[in-house]
Each structure stands twice: as structure tokens, then as C-alpha cells.
Amino acid sequence: MSVISVGQAVVLGAVEGVTEFLPVSSTGHLKIVEGLMGIPVDDDAVVGFSAVIQVGAIAAVLVYFFKDIVRIVSAWGRGLRDREERYHHDYKFAWWVICATIPIVAVGLAAKPLIEGPLASLWVVAGSLIAGSGVMWAADQMGRHKRGEDDTSFKDAMLVGSSQILALLFPGFSRSGATMSTALILDLDRVAATRLSFFLGIPALTGAGLYELKDALGTGVGAAPLAVGTAVSFVVAYASIAWLLKFVAKHSFNAFVIYRIVVGVLLFGLLGAGVLSS
């Protein structure tokens, strides 16, 4: 019998879709909701399920940014064949995304027992939500928001890509929050920071989902919950992406900072009262 039902998969898919690209931590929210539904958050099958349904959210990015991705991949392909094409920003950007993914892959493989063990605790999620809020607020205040997407460099991509490690090690910190905060510190504007976060998430999250697929299917999650959760994640994530890009064009990240602090404090309270098990 699957440790996650189809009904639970619908809820978790919706949570994943809403939170994957908002800087509020999808992993943290999934663990909280799993805990409230009585699902063991540190079960290998559950960890695998959470990683697999991320592929639905990534598919939403691929569809939403299809024209951009085709342009970048085409430029990369032309650059491999023609030296002159290698001066184009899109060709360089494709390589930057590839290189910037290497650090999180290396850490993810090396620290897998830690990530799926002690660091999967809801206490870690609560602390990371609050700590990440402070980083995000400071980054938004420090950043001068003067650089656009065309102004990004290899250094920017590597620093932003490497910041994903924070979310990998500390669920609740938020991959989007870490990457957007780093980009803001580097003086990118909010829209450029958000788009860079999307592009850097494609290989990292897709790779994690495919890597965990065997564990999700082989240790207690049925194919039906996986398929349903992934499909719901795709639909909800697409709407979330469209909303976020419009929001950051006119607003600061303060609303996310406040929300994260409130959720972190509430989670500490629920854990302390024994309502939730870590």
C-alpha cells in the first residue's frame, strides 16, 4: 500500500506548485503539510515523492519560458559548432547554468544521508524559515537593483547557483529565497533575480527528481499518487510563476519575509506543544 494516497498527493502537489518558486521554501511547506497529515517526513519514499513532484513545477518553467529556453539552447548549439557564436551572451549563459549546477550536485550526493536524516527535522525547517527571512530582508535592502538580466556574468551565476546549497542543507531556507537574495546582493533587479533563479533551478530540480524516482517507486509510493501529484504541481506552478513575475516587478520581498517569520514562529509553537512531531 502506498504511504501517500491520491488525495494527499493532490494536496501536496498543490503545495509544491504554489511554493516551489516563491521564496518561502517548498520543502519546508511540504514537510509541514506532511506532518499535519500524519505522513512520516523522513521516510525515504516520502522524501523521494517530494523530489519527484518538483519535476511538475520544473515542467511549468519549461513551458512558461519555452521561447527563452529554445533561444538559449539554440545559441549554445550554434556556439559548439561556430567559434564566432561563442561571444553571444546566450551561449555563455547556457554554460554558466551548467557550471553553476555542479556545486549543488556535488554537495547533494556527498551529504545525502545528512539531508534525508537529521536535517529533515521540522525544527530545522522552522529555524531556517526565520533565518532565511533575515537574509532575504537584508539582501533586498542592500541591493541597488541596477543590473538587468543581460548584465549577468559567470561570477553571478556561480554565486547564485552555489547558494542553492543553503536550501539543500537547511530545508526551510528556500532555494528560491537563497538564489534571489544572492542575486539582489549582487545588485541585480528583482525581475532579473527571479528569472535567474528560475533558470538555475531547471537542471538542479530536474536532476533531483529523476534521481529520487527509483526510491519513490521502490519504497512505498504508488505510480498513481506520483502522477497525480506531479500533474497538480505543474498546473499550480505555472500560475504561480506568472503571478510572481508580475508581483516582483512592482513590489519588494517584504511580504514574503513577514509570511516566513509567521510560519516559522507558528511551527516552533506547534512542535513545542507536541501538535506536530519533528
C-alpha positions in Angstrom: 0.0 0.0 0.0 1.3 3.5 -0.9 2.3 5.6 2.1 0.7 8.6 0.3 -2.8 8.4 -1.0 -4.1 10.1 -4.2 -6.0 12.6 -2.2 -2.9 13.5 -0.2 -0.9 13.7 -3.4 -3.3 16.3 -4.7 -2.8 18.5 -1.6 1.0 18.0 -1.7 1.1 18.7 -5.4 -0.8 22.0 -4.9 1.6 23.0 -2.0 4.6 22.2 -4.2 3.2 24.2 -7.1 2.5 27.3 -5.1 5.7 27.3 -3.1 8.4 26.0 -5.4 9.3 29.3 -6.9 8.0 31.7 -4.2 10.8 32.4 -1.7 9.0 30.7 1.1 10.5 27.2 0.9 8.6 24.4 -0.9 10.5 21.7 1.1 9.6 23.4 4.4 5.9 23.7 3.5 5.7 20.1 2.2 7.2 18.8 5.4 4.8 20.9 7.5 1.8 19.6 5.5 3.1 16.1 5.5 3.4 16.3 9.3 -0.1 17.7 9.7 -1.5 14.8 7.6 0.5 12.2 9.6 2.9 11.3 6.8 6.4 10.5 8.1 8.6 13.3 6.8 11.9 11.4 7.0 10.6 8.3 5.2 12.7 7.5 2.1 9.6 7.1 0.0 8.2 10.4 1.1 11.5 12.2 0.5 11.5 10.7 -3.0 7.9 11.7 -3.6 8.7 15.3 -2.7 11.6 15.4 -5.1 9.7 13.8 -8.0 6.7 16.1 -7.9 9.2 19.0 -8.2 9.5 17.8 -11.8 6.0 19.0 -12.4 6.9 22.5 -11.2 10.0 22.4 -13.4 7.9 21.4 -16.4 5.9 24.5 -15.8 9.1 26.6 -16.0 10.0 24.9 -19.3 6.6 25.7 -20.8 6.4 29.2 -19.4 9.9 30.1 -20.6 9.8 27.9 -23.7 10.9 30.6 -26.1 13.7 31.8 -23.9 15.0 28.3 -23.4 14.9 27.5 -27.1 16.8 30.7 -27.8 19.5 29.9 -25.2 19.8 26.2 -26.1 20.0 27.1 -29.8 22.7 29.6 -29.1 24.6 27.0 -27.1 24.3 24.5 -30.0 25.5 27.1 -32.6 28.4 28.1 -30.3 29.6 24.5 -30.1 29.9 24.4 -33.9 30.9 28.0 -34.6 33.6 29.9 -32.7 32.1 33.3 -33.6 28.8 32.4 -32.0 30.6 31.9 -28.6 30.7 35.6 -28.0 26.9 35.8 -27.7 25.5 36.2 -24.2 23.0 33.3 -24.6 25.8 30.8 -25.4 27.8 31.9 -22.3 24.7 31.9 -20.2 24.0 28.2 -21.1 27.4 27.2 -19.9 27.0 29.3 -16.8 23.9 27.4 -15.9 25.7 24.1 -16.4 28.7 25.1 -14.3 26.6 26.7 -11.6 24.7 23.4 -11.1 27.9 21.4 -10.3 28.3 22.6 -6.7 24.8 21.6 -5.6 25.0 18.2 -7.3 28.3 17.5 -5.5 27.0 18.5 -2.1 23.7 16.8 -2.7 25.4 13.4 -3.4 28.0 13.8 -0.6 25.6 14.9 2.1 22.6 12.8 1.1 22.4 10.8 4.4 22.5 14.1 6.4 19.9 15.8 4.2 17.5 12.9 4.5 18.3 12.3 8.2 18.9 14.9 10.9 18.5 17.9 8.6 14.9 16.7 7.6 13.7 17.7 11.1 10.8 20.2 11.3 12.9 22.1 14.0 15.4 22.7 11.2 12.6 23.9 8.9 11.3 26.4 11.5 14.7 27.8 12.2 15.6 28.0 8.6 12.4 29.8 7.7 13.2 32.6 10.2 16.9 32.8 9.4 16.3 32.9 5.7 13.8 35.7 6.3 16.6 37.8 7.8 18.9 37.1 4.8 16.1 38.0 2.3 15.2 41.3 4.1 18.9 42.3 4.3 19.5 41.4 0.6 16.5 43.4 -0.5 17.7 46.4 1.5 21.4 46.1 0.4 20.8 45.5 -3.3 20.8 48.5 -5.6 18.6 46.8 -8.2 20.5 48.4 -11.0 21.5 45.4 -13.2 19.3 43.6 -15.6 19.4 40.0 -17.0 21.7 40.9 -19.8 24.2 42.2 -17.3 24.7 38.9 -15.5 28.2 37.3 -15.5 29.8 33.9 -14.9 30.6 35.1 -11.3 26.9 36.0 -10.7 25.7 32.6 -12.0 28.3 30.6 -9.9 27.5 32.6 -6.7 23.7 32.4 -7.2 23.9 28.7 -8.2 26.1 27.8 -5.2 23.6 29.5 -2.9 21.1 26.7 -3.6 23.2 24.6 -1.2 21.8 26.5 1.7 18.3 25.3 0.9 19.6 21.8 0.3 21.2 21.5 3.7 18.6 23.6 5.6 15.0 22.8 4.4 13.0 25.9 5.1 15.7 28.3 3.9 14.2 28.1 0.4 16.1 27.6 -2.8 14.3 30.5 -4.5 14.9 32.6 -1.4 18.6 31.8 -1.3 19.1 32.4 -5.1 17.1 35.6 -5.2 18.7 37.0 -2.1 22.2 36.3 -3.5 21.2 37.9 -6.9 19.9 41.0 -5.1 23.1 41.3 -3.1 24.9 41.3 -6.5 22.8 44.3 -7.4 20.5 42.5 -9.9 17.0 44.0 -10.1 14.1 41.9 -8.7 12.9 40.6 -12.0 16.4 39.6 -13.2 17.0 37.9 -9.8 13.7 36.0 -10.1 14.3 34.9 -13.7 17.9 33.8 -12.9 16.5 31.7 -10.0 14.1 30.0 -12.4 16.7 29.1 -15.0 19.2 27.8 -12.4 16.5 25.7 -10.8 15.8 23.7 -14.0 18.8 21.3 -14.1 19.1 21.0 -10.3 15.5 20.2 -9.6 15.0 18.0 -12.6 18.1 16.0 -11.7 16.9 15.6 -8.1 13.5 14.4 -9.3 14.9 11.8 -11.7 17.5 10.7 -9.1 14.8 10.1 -6.4 12.3 8.5 -8.8 13.5 5.0 -8.1 13.3 5.5 -4.3 9.8 6.9 -4.5 8.5 4.0 -6.6 10.5 1.3 -4.9 9.9 2.1 -1.2 6.2 2.7 -0.8 4.7 5.4 -3.1 2.5 4.1 -5.9 2.6 5.3 -9.5 -0.9 6.9 -9.3 -0.1 9.3 -6.4 3.2 10.3 -8.1 1.4 11.0 -11.4 -1.4 13.0 -9.8 1.0 15.0 -7.5 3.2 15.9 -10.4 0.3 16.9 -12.7 -1.2 19.1 -10.0 2.2 20.6 -9.2 2.6 21.6 -12.9 -0.7 23.4 -13.2 -0.4 25.3 -9.9 3.3 26.2 -10.5 2.5 27.7 -13.9 0.0 30.1 -12.4 2.5 30.8 -9.5 5.3 31.7 -11.9 3.1 34.2 -13.9 1.9 35.8 -10.6 5.4 36.1 -9.1 7.0 37.8 -12.1 4.2 40.4 -12.1 4.5 40.9 -8.3 8.3 41.4 -8.1 8.1 44.0 -10.9 6.3 46.4 -8.6 6.9 45.1 -5.0 9.7 44.3 -2.6 10.1 40.9 -0.9 8.8 42.2 2.5 5.5 40.3 2.2 7.4 37.0 1.9 9.7 38.0 4.8 6.8 38.6 7.1 5.0 35.4 6.0 8.1 33.3 6.5 8.6 34.6 10.1 4.9 34.0 11.0 5.1 30.4 9.6 8.4 29.8 11.4 7.1 31.0 14.7 3.8 29.0 14.4 5.8 25.9 13.5 8.0 26.3 16.6 4.8 26.6 18.7 3.2 23.5 17.2 6.4 21.5 17.7 6.8 22.8 21.3 3.2 22.0 22.1 3.5 18.5 20.7 0.9 19.0 18.0 3.5 18.2 15.4 6.3 15.6 15.6 9.7 16.7 14.3 
